[in-house]
Amino acid sequence: MKSWVIVPIAVGMAIAALVWSTDLSRSLPTSVQAFPANQLIETMGVAAKVHYASDQEYALMRSRLAGLGIRYLRDGGSGEAYYRRVRELSQTGGYQWTLVMDPRDGFSSENVPEKGILPILQQVIAVEGPNEWDVQSNLTYQNQKFPGATRTFQAGLYRSVKNFRHSNAAIQAQVRNIRVLTPSLAFHQNANKQGVVEADMGNLHSYPGGTAALPDRGLDDNIRSIRRLLRFPRSPLVATETGYCNDLKPQGCTGQGGVTERSAAKYANRLYLEYFLRGVYRTHLYNFSLDEWSLFLRRDGSVKPAYHAVRDFIQVLKDSETAFATKSLRYGLSGDRRDVKSLLLQKQNGHYYLLLWLNVLSVTSDYKDVETARSLTLDLPGSIAQAKTYLPTFNGTTAQRAYANPQRIALTVPDHPLVIELTPR
């Protein structure tokens, strides 16, 4: 099983501080420390509705998952038929799973290791408590409702995993090493009702909303709230659900309202980036399915633009998992830098990847797509031999332009990630 290496929580705040100044027209060249490109890729996951899919739906989902490039899935369920799917997907795609342990699937807090972990021990890396019981007033566990029910279940879940005993010492250690996430909350404001629970990691269900919601809308408030559930507030956080859907009705997407497929494709990678900037350990976009909430697939199994956006983004940035020491790059940006966000990555071959995007709305309230771009100039040191630009959201993995020995590059930054590959001499 892959071990969990914890990413420093404050990763993104340091990045932002190095880029912005009070002058919106010009940024003096600044030395910015790069992060490993694969560190971003490792934070990217999807919530996949494998459990409730019919055999035909599952076959379509399995074939589409194989091409996406994501390695981390989140779902919930129980039973041998479900576990066969989990094992099959992991054997063919190398997926690792975060799984919901909920009494509605027959779990008690005490039987989780035997019933929910051991049948798929090689596939599961984390478990989480009951799913969104704060909006399910009819649910009970041991004659309690939320918050007592989830508090009781979580205490037993954590204890049963961390104190698990087995005659095989390796199996015992493997189960105990599985991360336990807090129960998820539909509304982060209910964290005060839930109170502190036993967990290794916090669990975010931080949906931005519909057409009026930027990808980072409410995210910082969500993070602050979920930290209140943790005995150690600086523990890592995992977003087991976040995203947009394409159900274009006022009350679609469980009342949030949907967005167009094109805007959802723009927002998909921006969501991953916003969470990475805040040091969230892993982010699962909701969801990979064939239902009305599906971000990646239509009901007939054909792929939506978000599928290509995420797949090609990964293809451009993926790198070896081998650890290495990144370097810094000195650069500056001038022009209209309103709403511009950035992230600097580096691969093992030394190439830098500067990501720039606009944090603006990409769709109107009446579901019209909006195309926004700003002109910027990138100032570079004389040590760059070549630069290439990519727009993976809609233009695949082919470089759009190339520059030899660049020192200044005129850029058009859109409302989805512009990737600038910089090759040092």
Secondary structure, DSSP 8 states (H G I E B T S, - for coil): --------TTHHHHHHHHH--S-SSB---EEEE-EEHHHHHTTEEEEE--TT--HHHHHHHHHHHHHH---EEEEE--SHHHHHHHHHHHHHH--EEEEE--GGGT--TTTIIIIIIGGGTTTEEEEE--BSGGG-TT--BTTB-TTHHHHHHHHHHHHHHHT---SSHHHHHHHHTSEEE--B-SSGGGHHHH--B--SBEEEE----STT--TTTTHHHHHHHHHTTBSSTTS-EEEEEE------STTTTTTT----HHHHHHHHHHHHHHHHHTT-SEEEEEEESSSTT-SSB-TTS-B-HHHHHHHHHHHHH----------EEEEEEEE--TTEEEEEEE-TTS-EEEEEEE-S--B-TTS-B---EEEEEEE--TTEEEEEEE-HHHHTTS-SEEEES-SEEEEEEESS-EEEEEEE-
